[in-house]
Amino acid sequence: MAKENKFMAPKQLSEELEAVVGKGPMPFPEVVKNLWVYIKKHDLQDPKNKRSIVPDEKLAKVFGSSAPVNMMKMSGLVFKHLS
């Protein structure tokens, strides 16, 4: 019997996250992929420090703040919007 991979299981998304990455449910890797598509499309990386994401109004609702976020901390903020 194959072991279930919970990481790849589709998750329900909050309304705030759906506004950024599209309608759920979707697995976490797809959420991250779509999040990066959104960030690049809207030019939200700090030009002087590409590791820093400067959220627009929609992304600020996901991150919980309009303050810049280090890209390494994004996953933790996004997980709060998955169920």
Backbone as ProteinMPNN parsed JSONL, in Angstrom:
{"seq_chain_A": "MAKENKFMAPKQLSEELEAVVGKGPMPFPEVVKNLWVYIKKHDLQDPKNKRSIVPDEKLAKVFGSSAPVNMMKMSGLVFKHLS", "coords_chain_A": {"N_chain_A": [[0.841, -1.183, 0.0], [0.617, 2.189, -0.895], [2.129, 4.958, 0.663], [0.43, 7.768, 1.904], [0.92, 11.028, 0.667], [0.89, 13.773, 2.373], [1.771, 16.314, 1.919], [1.357, 16.779, -0.752], [-1.356, 16.691, -0.95], [-4.417, 18.167, -1.938], [-5.395, 21.315, -0.633], [-7.782, 23.361, 1.098], [-8.234, 26.806, 0.412], [-7.917, 30.077, 1.866], [-10.088, 32.921, 1.352], [-8.573, 35.224, 0.949], [-6.1, 34.211, 0.115], [-6.89, 32.864, -2.209], [-7.505, 35.033, -3.808], [-5.044, 35.788, -4.658], [-3.626, 33.499, -5.671], [-5.444, 31.998, -7.116], [-8.406, 29.888, -7.546], [-9.011, 27.355, -5.134], [-9.491, 23.892, -4.266], [-5.932, 23.245, -3.834], [-2.67, 21.69, -4.043], [0.073, 22.352, -1.763], [2.662, 22.849, -3.077], [1.793, 23.813, -5.572], [0.43, 26.097, -4.787], [2.58, 27.674, -3.897], [4.01, 27.934, -6.296], [2.138, 29.386, -7.859], [1.987, 31.653, -6.285], [4.53, 32.769, -6.651], [4.34, 33.337, -9.375], [2.455, 35.383, -9.274], [3.86, 37.297, -7.709], [6.048, 37.915, -9.387], [4.705, 38.811, -11.698], [3.504, 41.132, -10.77], [5.662, 42.575, -10.037], [6.85, 42.545, -7.364], [9.159, 42.07, -5.926], [11.798, 43.441, -4.056], [13.903, 45.612, -5.731], [16.545, 46.08, -4.915], [17.081, 44.134, -3.081], [16.46, 41.087, -3.75], [15.469, 39.008, -2.234], [13.575, 40.037, -0.636], [10.165, 40.578, -0.358], [7.811, 42.868, -1.332], [4.751, 43.44, -0.343], [1.69, 43.933, -2.175], [-1.655, 45.307, -1.941], [-3.396, 43.019, -1.965], [-1.643, 40.863, -1.39], [-0.683, 41.657, 1.075], [-2.826, 41.093, 2.724], [-2.674, 38.346, 2.872], [-0.12, 37.972, 4.009], [-0.459, 39.342, 6.36], [0.451, 41.838, 6.886], [1.694, 44.952, 5.582], [4.32, 45.287, 5.472], [7.636, 44.65, 4.176], [8.584, 41.259, 3.389], [10.762, 38.59, 4.089], [11.631, 36.223, 1.668], [12.065, 33.631, 2.566], [10.429, 33.351, 4.722], [7.901, 33.306, 3.801], [6.415, 30.907, 3.341], [5.567, 30.024, 5.891], [3.768, 32.056, 6.52], [1.875, 31.725, 4.539], [0.893, 29.155, 5.063], [-0.962, 29.53, 7.081], [-3.254, 30.096, 5.767], [-4.284, 27.838, 4.707], [-6.318, 24.916, 4.763]], "CA_chain_A": [[0.0, 0.0, 0.0], [1.412, 3.409, -0.997], [1.968, 5.91, 1.758], [-0.187, 9.02, 1.464], [1.788, 12.194, 0.758], [0.034, 14.878, 2.823], [2.311, 17.545, 1.347], [0.783, 16.94, -2.091], [-2.817, 16.653, -0.877], [-5.041, 19.48, -2.15], [-5.863, 22.009, 0.571], [-8.702, 24.478, 0.91], [-7.533, 28.084, 0.546], [-8.72, 31.197, 2.353], [-10.489, 33.869, 0.3], [-7.447, 36.136, 0.718], [-5.095, 33.505, -0.678], [-7.469, 32.616, -3.53], [-7.432, 36.285, -4.57], [-3.674, 35.902, -5.162], [-3.14, 32.317, -6.392], [-6.515, 31.334, -7.863], [-9.347, 29.051, -6.809], [-8.575, 26.073, -4.603], [-8.318, 23.44, -3.515], [-4.704, 22.923, -4.568], [-1.569, 21.27, -3.171], [0.964, 23.433, -1.35], [3.639, 23.251, -4.103], [1.114, 24.614, -6.599], [0.18, 27.399, -4.165], [3.859, 28.408, -3.921], [4.287, 28.25, -7.702], [1.235, 30.468, -8.264], [2.37, 32.831, -5.508], [5.676, 33.363, -7.343], [3.836, 33.91, -10.631], [1.824, 36.654, -8.887], [4.915, 38.219, -7.262], [6.811, 38.367, -10.559], [3.799, 39.546, -12.585], [3.233, 42.452, -10.19], [6.962, 43.182, -9.714], [6.813, 42.792, -5.921], [10.46, 41.864, -5.294], [12.587, 44.654, -3.871], [14.976, 45.57, -6.734], [17.86, 46.114, -4.276], [17.218, 42.893, -2.316], [15.481, 40.19, -4.379], [14.899, 38.109, -1.221], [12.538, 40.785, 0.07], [8.918, 40.736, -1.102], [7.061, 44.044, -0.882], [3.384, 43.055, -0.703], [0.668, 44.896, -2.574], [-2.818, 45.227, -1.053], [-3.887, 41.635, -1.882], [-0.649, 40.022, -0.731], [-0.614, 42.1, 2.47], [-3.878, 40.374, 3.455], [-2.158, 36.995, 3.092], [1.028, 38.063, 4.91], [-0.87, 39.937, 7.626], [1.126, 43.125, 7.05], [2.183, 45.539, 4.334], [5.781, 45.381, 5.603], [8.37, 43.679, 3.36], [8.741, 39.928, 3.978], [11.839, 37.775, 3.523], [11.025, 35.12, 0.936], [12.194, 32.392, 3.34], [9.375, 33.321, 5.739], [6.597, 33.321, 3.118], [5.689, 29.646, 3.508], [4.915, 30.042, 7.202], [2.635, 32.982, 6.469], [0.883, 31.15, 3.625], [0.289, 27.976, 5.688], [-2.103, 29.961, 7.898], [-4.421, 30.257, 4.878], [-4.621, 26.509, 4.166], [-7.013, 24.02, 5.702]], "C_chain_A": [[0.891, 1.253, 0.0], [1.104, 4.342, 0.172], [1.409, 7.217, 1.217], [0.778, 10.189, 1.673], [0.921, 13.405, 1.098], [0.49, 16.217, 2.248], [1.668, 17.851, -0.005], [-0.749, 16.926, -2.097], [-3.38, 18.051, -1.108], [-5.609, 20.039, -0.848], [-6.878, 23.078, 0.181], [-7.925, 25.764, 1.176], [-8.478, 29.137, 1.116], [-9.088, 32.099, 1.174], [-9.33, 34.799, -0.06], [-6.389, 35.475, -0.167], [-5.618, 33.213, -2.081], [-7.407, 33.858, -4.41], [-6.049, 36.462, -5.211], [-3.309, 34.73, -6.082], [-4.199, 31.606, -7.219], [-7.335, 30.42, -6.974], [-8.716, 27.743, -6.368], [-9.671, 25.059, -4.785], [-7.125, 23.153, -4.431], [-3.617, 22.513, -3.582], [-0.615, 22.438, -2.892], [1.998, 23.809, -2.411], [3.02, 24.093, -5.218], [0.783, 26.01, -6.072], [1.439, 28.255, -4.259], [4.195, 28.834, -5.348], [3.436, 29.438, -8.157], [1.53, 31.769, -7.511], [3.539, 33.544, -6.184], [5.28, 33.963, -8.686], [3.248, 35.291, -10.337], [2.887, 37.698, -8.513], [5.685, 38.776, -8.453], [5.949, 39.212, -11.502], [3.582, 40.979, -12.096], [4.5, 43.15, -9.695], [7.067, 43.55, -8.233], [8.112, 42.475, -5.192], [11.177, 43.204, -5.201], [13.753, 44.599, -4.855], [16.383, 45.549, -6.123], [18.142, 44.833, -3.492], [16.135, 41.935, -2.784], [14.86, 39.201, -3.403], [13.747, 38.761, -0.465], [11.332, 40.993, -0.841], [8.155, 41.907, -0.492], [5.604, 43.825, -1.294], [2.532, 44.226, -1.179], [-0.533, 44.672, -1.644], [-3.317, 43.788, -0.874], [-2.921, 40.748, -1.1], [-0.484, 40.401, 0.746], [-1.678, 41.395, 3.315], [-3.446, 38.942, 3.759], [-1.038, 37.024, 4.13], [0.671, 38.641, 6.277], [-0.244, 41.286, 7.894], [1.54, 43.646, 5.679], [3.703, 45.729, 4.376], [6.452, 44.344, 4.708], [8.611, 42.374, 4.127], [9.895, 39.211, 3.287], [11.204, 36.554, 2.873], [11.106, 33.792, 1.676], [11.101, 32.26, 4.403], [7.977, 33.262, 5.129], [5.79, 32.062, 3.385], [4.928, 29.601, 4.82], [3.688, 30.939, 7.215], [1.507, 32.42, 5.609], [0.174, 29.958, 4.265], [-0.935, 28.334, 6.53], [-3.389, 30.065, 7.074], [-4.839, 28.946, 4.229], [-5.367, 25.695, 5.223], [-7.341, 22.701, 5.036]], "O_chain_A": [[1.814, 1.358, 0.808], [-0.043, 4.48, 0.596], [1.865, 7.714, 0.187], [1.381, 10.318, 2.739], [0.293, 13.992, 0.217], [-0.309, 17.143, 2.109], [1.46, 19.01, -0.363], [-1.365, 17.128, -3.144], [-2.879, 19.02, -0.538], [-6.225, 19.317, -0.065], [-6.836, 23.625, -0.921], [-7.064, 25.809, 2.055], [-9.686, 29.095, 0.88], [-8.458, 32.034, 0.118], [-9.129, 35.124, -1.23], [-5.852, 36.1, -1.081], [-4.862, 33.307, -3.047], [-7.272, 33.747, -5.629], [-5.903, 37.196, -6.188], [-2.744, 34.942, -7.155], [-3.866, 30.683, -7.963], [-7.009, 30.204, -5.807], [-7.984, 27.104, -7.123], [-10.69, 25.357, -5.408], [-7.278, 22.864, -5.618], [-3.632, 22.932, -2.424], [-0.513, 23.379, -3.679], [2.206, 25.001, -2.637], [3.671, 24.995, -5.746], [0.848, 26.99, -6.814], [1.377, 29.42, -4.652], [4.616, 29.967, -5.577], [3.946, 30.38, -8.763], [1.34, 32.858, -8.051], [3.548, 34.771, -6.283], [5.826, 34.989, -9.091], [3.511, 36.251, -11.061], [2.816, 38.845, -8.953], [5.946, 39.977, -8.517], [6.417, 40.215, -12.041], [3.488, 41.914, -12.891], [4.431, 44.179, -9.023], [7.333, 44.7, -7.883], [8.173, 42.593, -3.968], [11.166, 43.997, -6.142], [14.525, 43.641, -4.829], [17.316, 45.05, -6.751], [19.299, 44.483, -3.263], [15.015, 41.964, -2.274], [13.826, 38.608, -3.709], [13.025, 38.086, 0.268], [11.458, 41.516, -1.949], [7.888, 41.932, 0.709], [5.258, 44.002, -2.462], [2.629, 45.342, -0.67], [-0.431, 43.927, -0.669], [-3.627, 43.378, 0.245], [-3.343, 39.97, -0.244], [-0.177, 39.543, 1.573], [-1.453, 41.129, 4.496], [-3.816, 38.39, 4.795], [-1.012, 36.189, 5.034], [1.41, 38.454, 7.243], [-0.378, 41.831, 8.99], [1.713, 42.875, 4.736], [4.298, 46.262, 3.439], [5.897, 43.265, 4.499], [8.813, 42.379, 5.342], [10.0, 39.22, 2.061], [10.331, 35.919, 3.465], [10.286, 32.907, 1.431], [10.877, 31.169, 4.927], [6.984, 33.179, 5.852], [4.588, 32.148, 3.635], [3.77, 29.185, 4.855], [2.684, 30.616, 7.849], [0.33, 32.613, 5.912], [-1.021, 29.762, 4.041], [-1.847, 27.519, 6.673], [-4.485, 30.117, 7.632], [-5.655, 28.939, 3.307], [-5.077, 25.781, 6.416], [-7.925, 21.82, 5.666]]}, "name": "protein", "num_of_chains": 1, "seq": "MAKENKFMAPKQLSEELEAVVGKGPMPFPEVVKNLWVYIKKHDLQDPKNKRSIVPDEKLAKVFGSSAPVNMMKMSGLVFKHLS"}
